[in-house]
Amino acid sequence: MTKLHQDDQTEPCFITDGPPASDLPIPPYRTMNLPQILASLTDDELVRWSGDLADAERERRCKAGS
């Protein structure tokens, strides 16, 4: 069986094979907060979300459309 950690290791081990690939896009969840993500969704996409923030976004859109 493989050990999950080494008892004799004094320092943490880091993978140093190089930086992440520069051609990958930045995931939106790293640059935007949840209200910003919800605001960027189409109405059809927003319908599938649940929760207070999604409800608030739907209400905001209804008021803006009135």
C-alpha positions, 0 to 999 in steps of 0.5 A: 500500500502507498503511504499518503505522507512520508514521516521522514520528510522535513520539508513540504514537497512542491511540483516544480516541473515549470509554470502552468501553460500560458495558453490556457484561459483564466477560469472565470471563477478565479477573476469574478465573484458569484454575483458577477458570474450570475449577471453574465448568464443568459436568462435560460442559464440563470433559470437552472441556478438556485439560491438567494443570489440567483433569486436576487439576480432574477428579481434585478432583471425583472425590475430592470425590464419593467 
